[in-house]
């Protein structure tokens, strides 16, 4: 299950682990214009762990989800769209 909320300065996607036990804490993904943050509560330390990704890293991650194992860089096509190259 997931939710999507549009805030003033970002879009927040929350991923809820609704599979079989043991369940993980919710993951909040905050998409800002300049970066994306991924946050998850850590019960062991009683803190929220946060990772910040640049928009280029998010673009690469999205491309990587649909590619086979290998090393890639993403040049731009003549029309400006990204083109994965192995």
Buried (B, 14 or more C-beta within 10 A) or exposed (E): EEEEEEEEEBEBBBBEEEEEEEEEBBBBBBBEEEBBBBBBBEEEEEEEEEEEBEEEEBEBEEBEEEEEEEEEEBEEEEEEEBEBEE
